[in-house]
């Protein structure tokens, strides 16, 4: 249902130019520092529908970490790197500080073939930094983020003019203003929009997020994000309905997107288009770290759509890219290339829901 934006000749190009099919990923980038530990106590809180598991540590205690890991993070950076690795002409519109961390982020993105014409640098400002606590027993993570440079991200329309697609991820700072600028530009210049809002955006101003969803062609969420949004558009929904992925998908479809994706960790993913709903089972792998697994799913699924794959194939691409990602620390080291993901996607179990 999406036309193939990439001709055979253009698919071979990953240069940072204005070729047809350029995708600009807008949002955050950061340096992520990982601390794996098996000392946390994980417990269930089913009464909290949007946070059904939590982790606890002894207050005032000290814990030694055997080894730490450092990678580039942030949704826009992760998705841009994932798309680039899958042969898409991907660029990243993000902001770094004028410090060593920012220069490191820039160099790492450049190494991964990501276009940087839209990269911004803020003077006298720190680049974003995240501390990520990883439960070594499960690979699940808790993220503590300092948003400094990305709070100052500016939307400069002329820097977006070469894009065919605008991928909007979680935004910080004056995000409502930036979101409106992106959407106004996309409508005036006939750009296509893929949207992956952050939980903070949804919690802060759900109406702004809902308005943006209605102007997006492709919507990608995890289940917690989907729940937050649907509770604002289906006010009478009960607990049973909110735990029903088909109900969530149809509620979101009523807002306007043509394709909707909902991921839910080990429970797999659901996707909807005009032909119905599909469910893809998660692959059973030994997870080292789940940080960035959602971004890996997003880049895999989105790349499948961009390359003209059907919904079933795109889901397979998302599942396998995500499954590979969790085998490494961070959201980028385990990402697949097109040849790998195309072969592995055939192993994914996918069923029609309705």
NUGULO-334257 format. One line per 3 residues: their letters; for each residue x, y, z of C-alpha. Coordinates in nm, 2 decimals, always signed. Example, Ala and Ser with C-alpha at 12.3 -4.5 7.8 and 13.67 -1.06 7.14 Angstrom:
as	+1.23,-0.45,+0.78 ~ +1.37,-0.11,+0.71
! end
This chain:
xxx	+0.00,+0.00,+0.00 ~ +0.31,+0.22,+0.01 ~ +0.48,+0.29,-0.32
xxx	+0.84,+0.19,-0.34 ~ +1.04,+0.52,-0.29 ~ +1.37,+0.36,-0.38
xxx	+1.47,+0.28,-0.73 ~ +1.73,+0.01,-0.78 ~ +2.01,+0.25,-0.84
xxx	+1.92,+0.48,-0.55 ~ +1.91,+0.19,-0.31 ~ +2.28,+0.14,-0.36
xxx	+2.35,+0.49,-0.24 ~ +2.40,+0.58,+0.12 ~ +2.56,+0.92,+0.05
xxx	+2.45,+1.21,+0.25 ~ +2.27,+1.38,-0.04 ~ +1.93,+1.47,-0.16
xxx	+1.84,+1.14,-0.34 ~ +1.48,+1.04,-0.37 ~ +1.38,+0.84,-0.07
xxx	+1.57,+1.04,+0.19 ~ +1.45,+0.99,+0.55 ~ +1.53,+1.25,+0.82
xxx	+1.50,+1.12,+1.17 ~ +1.42,+1.40,+1.41 ~ +1.48,+1.39,+1.78
xxx	+1.73,+1.29,+2.04 ~ +2.09,+1.16,+2.04 ~ +2.30,+1.09,+2.34
xxx	+2.60,+0.90,+2.48 ~ +2.46,+0.60,+2.67 ~ +2.66,+0.44,+2.96
xxx	+2.55,+0.10,+3.06 ~ +2.59,-0.05,+3.41 ~ +2.48,-0.42,+3.42
xxx	+2.39,-0.56,+3.76 ~ +2.21,-0.87,+3.91 ~ +2.15,-0.70,+4.25
xxx	+1.81,-0.54,+4.17 ~ +1.48,-0.68,+4.30 ~ +1.22,-0.71,+4.03
xxx	+0.86,-0.72,+4.14 ~ +0.52,-0.71,+3.97 ~ +0.26,-0.43,+4.01
xxx	-0.03,-0.55,+3.80 ~ -0.25,-0.27,+3.95 ~ -0.04,-0.02,+3.77
xxx	-0.16,-0.07,+3.41 ~ +0.12,+0.14,+3.25 ~ +0.41,+0.01,+3.48
xxx	+0.34,-0.35,+3.56 ~ +0.69,-0.44,+3.67 ~ +0.94,-0.24,+3.88
xxx	+1.29,-0.28,+4.01 ~ +1.42,-0.19,+4.36 ~ +1.76,-0.15,+4.54
xxx	+1.85,-0.10,+4.90 ~ +1.84,+0.27,+4.98 ~ +2.19,+0.39,+5.07
xxx	+2.36,+0.08,+4.95 ~ +2.67,+0.07,+4.72 ~ +2.70,-0.18,+4.44
xxx	+3.00,-0.27,+4.23 ~ +2.97,-0.31,+3.85 ~ +3.22,-0.54,+3.69
xxx	+3.22,-0.37,+3.35 ~ +3.05,-0.08,+3.18 ~ +2.97,-0.02,+2.82
xxx	+2.93,+0.30,+2.61 ~ +2.73,+0.36,+2.29 ~ +2.55,+0.62,+2.10
xxx	+2.18,+0.63,+2.19 ~ +1.86,+0.84,+2.15 ~ +1.57,+0.73,+1.94
xxx	+1.65,+0.95,+1.63 ~ +2.01,+0.84,+1.63 ~ +1.92,+0.47,+1.68
xxx	+1.66,+0.47,+1.41 ~ +1.88,+0.66,+1.16 ~ +2.16,+0.41,+1.22
xxx	+1.93,+0.12,+1.18 ~ +1.78,+0.25,+0.86 ~ +2.13,+0.33,+0.72
xxx	+2.25,-0.02,+0.79 ~ +1.95,-0.15,+0.60 ~ +2.04,+0.05,+0.29
xxx	+1.81,+0.36,+0.35 ~ +1.94,+0.71,+0.29 ~ +1.89,+0.82,+0.65
xxx	+1.98,+1.15,+0.81 ~ +1.96,+1.26,+1.17 ~ +1.82,+1.60,+1.28
xxx	+1.94,+1.63,+1.64 ~ +2.14,+1.86,+1.86 ~ +2.47,+1.80,+2.03
xxx	+2.67,+2.03,+2.27 ~ +3.01,+2.18,+2.19 ~ +3.19,+1.92,+2.41
xxx	+3.39,+1.60,+2.36 ~ +3.08,+1.39,+2.40 ~ +2.91,+1.58,+2.12
xxx	+3.21,+1.53,+1.89 ~ +3.21,+1.16,+1.98 ~ +2.84,+1.13,+1.89
xxx	+2.90,+1.31,+1.56 ~ +3.19,+1.08,+1.47 ~ +3.00,+0.77,+1.56
xxx	+2.70,+0.87,+1.35 ~ +2.92,+0.95,+1.05 ~ +3.09,+0.61,+1.08
xxx	+2.75,+0.45,+1.05 ~ +2.67,+0.63,+0.72 ~ +2.41,+0.87,+0.87
xxx	+2.37,+1.20,+0.69 ~ +2.45,+1.50,+0.92 ~ +2.34,+1.80,+0.72
xxx	+2.06,+1.85,+0.98 ~ +2.29,+1.80,+1.28 ~ +2.30,+2.11,+1.51
xxx	+2.56,+2.21,+1.77 ~ +2.47,+2.43,+2.07 ~ +2.75,+2.66,+2.21
xxx	+2.82,+2.65,+2.58 ~ +2.60,+2.34,+2.63 ~ +2.65,+1.98,+2.74
xxx	+2.56,+1.70,+2.50 ~ +2.30,+1.45,+2.62 ~ +2.40,+1.17,+2.85
xxx	+2.21,+0.87,+2.98 ~ +2.29,+0.63,+3.26 ~ +2.13,+0.29,+3.19
xxx	+2.08,+0.03,+3.46 ~ +2.06,-0.32,+3.31 ~ +1.92,-0.61,+3.50
xxx	+2.18,-0.88,+3.41 ~ +1.93,-1.16,+3.48 ~ +1.68,-1.05,+3.21
xxx	+1.85,-0.78,+3.00 ~ +1.57,-0.53,+3.09 ~ +1.68,-0.18,+3.16
xxx	+1.59,+0.14,+3.34 ~ +1.71,+0.46,+3.18 ~ +1.81,+0.79,+3.36
xxx	+1.85,+1.06,+3.10 ~ +2.00,+1.41,+3.11 ~ +1.85,+1.62,+2.82
xxx	+2.07,+1.92,+2.77 ~ +2.15,+1.99,+2.41 ~ +1.83,+1.82,+2.28
xxx	+1.62,+2.05,+2.49 ~ +1.74,+2.32,+2.25 ~ +1.67,+2.14,+1.92
xxx	+1.54,+2.38,+1.66 ~ +1.34,+2.29,+1.35 ~ +1.48,+2.47,+1.05
xxx	+1.25,+2.39,+0.75 ~ +1.51,+2.44,+0.48 ~ +1.72,+2.17,+0.64
xxx	+1.43,+1.93,+0.59 ~ +1.34,+2.01,+0.23 ~ +1.53,+1.72,+0.06
xxx	+1.34,+1.46,+0.27 ~ +1.07,+1.24,+0.13 ~ +0.99,+1.11,+0.48
xxx	+1.01,+1.28,+0.82 ~ +1.05,+1.04,+1.11 ~ +0.94,+1.22,+1.43
xxx	+1.06,+1.06,+1.75 ~ +1.04,+1.17,+2.11 ~ +1.10,+1.55,+2.13
xxx	+1.23,+1.76,+2.42 ~ +1.24,+2.12,+2.52 ~ +0.98,+2.33,+2.33
xxx	+0.86,+2.02,+2.17 ~ +0.50,+2.13,+2.09 ~ +0.63,+2.42,+1.89
xxx	+0.88,+2.20,+1.71 ~ +0.61,+1.94,+1.64 ~ +0.38,+2.20,+1.49
xxx	+0.67,+2.33,+1.27 ~ +0.74,+1.98,+1.14 ~ +0.38,+1.90,+1.06
xxx	+0.31,+2.24,+0.90 ~ +0.62,+2.19,+0.68 ~ +0.53,+1.83,+0.59
xxx	+0.18,+1.94,+0.48 ~ +0.30,+2.24,+0.28 ~ +0.57,+2.05,+0.11
xxx	+0.39,+1.71,+0.08 ~ +0.63,+1.52,+0.30 ~ +0.53,+1.19,+0.44
xxx	+0.53,+1.15,+0.82 ~ +0.62,+0.85,+1.04 ~ +0.55,+0.92,+1.41
xxx	+0.70,+0.75,+1.72 ~ +0.61,+0.98,+2.01 ~ +0.77,+0.95,+2.35
xxx	+0.60,+0.87,+2.68 ~ +0.69,+1.21,+2.81 ~ +0.53,+1.38,+2.52
xxx	+0.21,+1.17,+2.56 ~ +0.19,+1.24,+2.94 ~ +0.27,+1.61,+2.91
xxx	+0.03,+1.70,+2.62 ~ -0.18,+1.41,+2.49 ~ -0.39,+1.64,+2.27
xxx	-0.08,+1.76,+2.08 ~ +0.03,+1.40,+2.03 ~ -0.32,+1.29,+1.92
xxx	-0.33,+1.58,+1.67 ~ +0.01,+1.48,+1.53 ~ -0.11,+1.12,+1.49
xxx	-0.41,+1.23,+1.28 ~ -0.16,+1.39,+1.04 ~ +0.08,+1.09,+1.02
xxx	+0.08,+0.81,+0.77 ~ +0.27,+0.56,+0.99 ~ +0.24,+0.53,+1.37
xxx	+0.48,+0.32,+1.58 ~ +0.44,+0.27,+1.95 ~ +0.51,+0.03,+2.23
xxx	+0.21,-0.10,+2.43 ~ +0.25,+0.14,+2.72 ~ +0.25,+0.44,+2.48
xxx	-0.05,+0.30,+2.30 ~ -0.24,+0.26,+2.63 ~ -0.17,+0.62,+2.73
xxx	-0.30,+0.75,+2.40 ~ -0.61,+0.53,+2.39 ~ -0.71,+0.62,+2.74
xxx	-0.75,+0.98,+2.61 ~ -0.95,+0.89,+2.30 ~ -1.16,+0.61,+2.43
xxx	-1.27,+0.75,+2.76 ~ -1.52,+0.47,+2.84 ~ -1.28,+0.18,+2.78
xxx	-1.25,-0.08,+3.05 ~ -0.94,-0.28,+3.16 ~ -1.03,-0.57,+2.94
xxx	-1.05,-0.35,+2.63 ~ -0.73,-0.17,+2.72 ~ -0.54,-0.50,+2.74
xxx	-0.68,-0.60,+2.40 ~ -0.43,-0.51,+2.12 ~ -0.70,-0.52,+1.85
xxx	-0.90,-0.26,+2.04 ~ -0.59,-0.04,+2.08 ~ -0.51,-0.07,+1.71
xxx	-0.86,+0.01,+1.59 ~ -0.89,+0.30,+1.84 ~ -0.57,+0.44,+1.70
xxx	-0.67,+0.38,+1.34 ~ -0.97,+0.60,+1.39 ~ -0.73,+0.89,+1.44
xxx	-0.61,+0.86,+1.08 ~ -0.28,+0.67,+1.03 ~ -0.27,+0.41,+0.75
xxx	-0.04,+0.17,+0.92 ~ +0.00,+0.12,+1.30 ~ +0.25,-0.08,+1.49
xxx	+0.24,-0.18,+1.86 ~ +0.53,-0.37,+2.02 ~ +0.52,-0.54,+2.36
xxx	+0.85,-0.70,+2.43 ~ +0.85,-1.08,+2.46 ~ +0.48,-1.08,+2.36
xxx	+0.57,-0.98,+2.01 ~ +0.41,-0.71,+1.80 ~ +0.09,-0.63,+1.63
xxx	+0.04,-0.43,+1.31 ~ -0.27,-0.30,+1.13 ~ -0.34,-0.17,+0.78
xxx	-0.65,-0.16,+0.56 ~ -0.62,-0.54,+0.52 ~ -0.66,-0.62,+0.89
xxx	-0.44,-0.71,+1.19 ~ -0.13,-0.93,+1.21 ~ +0.05,-1.06,+1.52
xxx	+0.42,-1.15,+1.51 ~ +0.56,-1.37,+1.78 ~ +0.88,-1.26,+1.95
xxx	+1.19,-1.47,+1.88 ~ +1.33,-1.66,+2.18 ~ +1.68,-1.52,+2.23
xxx	+1.91,-1.47,+2.53 ~ +1.89,-1.10,+2.59 ~ +2.19,-0.91,+2.71
xxx	+2.03,-0.57,+2.70 ~ +1.69,-0.45,+2.58 ~ +1.79,-0.09,+2.54
xxx	+1.71,+0.03,+2.19 ~ +1.53,-0.29,+2.10 ~ +1.22,-0.08,+2.03
xxx	+1.42,+0.15,+1.81 ~ +1.57,-0.15,+1.63 ~ +1.22,-0.29,+1.57
xxx	+1.11,+0.05,+1.44 ~ +1.40,+0.08,+1.20 ~ +1.35,-0.27,+1.07
xxx	+0.97,-0.23,+1.03 ~ +1.01,+0.11,+0.88 ~ +1.28,+0.00,+0.63
xxx	+1.05,-0.28,+0.52 ~ +0.77,-0.04,+0.45 ~ +1.01,+0.20,+0.27
xxx	+1.13,-0.09,+0.05 ~ +0.78,-0.19,-0.06 ~ +0.75,-0.50,+0.16
xxx	+0.40,-0.61,+0.27 ~ +0.29,-0.59,+0.63 ~ +0.38,-0.95,+0.71
xxx	+0.73,-0.90,+0.57 ~ +0.78,-0.56,+0.74 ~ +0.68,-0.72,+1.08
xxx	+0.94,-1.00,+1.02 ~ +1.21,-0.74,+0.95 ~ +1.12,-0.56,+1.28
xxx	+1.12,-0.87,+1.49 ~ +1.45,-1.00,+1.36 ~ +1.63,-0.66,+1.38
xxx	+1.50,-0.62,+1.74 ~ +1.60,-0.98,+1.83 ~ +1.95,-0.93,+1.71
xxx	+1.98,-0.59,+1.88 ~ +1.92,-0.74,+2.23 ~ +2.22,-0.96,+2.20
xxx	+2.45,-0.66,+2.24 ~ +2.47,-0.36,+2.48 ~ +2.31,-0.05,+2.33
xxx	+2.07,+0.00,+2.04 ~ +2.31,-0.02,+1.74 ~ +2.59,-0.28,+1.77
xxx	+2.35,-0.58,+1.70 ~ +2.17,-0.42,+1.41 ~ +2.13,-0.63,+1.09
xxx	+2.20,-0.55,+0.73 ~ +1.94,-0.60,+0.46 ~ +2.07,-0.94,+0.34
xxx	+2.06,-1.08,+0.70 ~ +1.72,-0.94,+0.80 ~ +1.56,-1.06,+0.47
xxx	+1.67,-1.41,+0.53 ~ +1.60,-1.43,+0.90 ~ +1.25,-1.27,+0.87
xxx	+1.13,-1.59,+0.71 ~ +1.16,-1.76,+1.05 ~ +0.91,-1.53,+1.22
xxx	+0.58,-1.68,+1.31 ~ +0.30,-1.44,+1.20 ~ -0.07,-1.49,+1.23
xxx	-0.38,-1.30,+1.11 ~ -0.59,-1.17,+1.40 ~ -0.89,-1.06,+1.19
! end
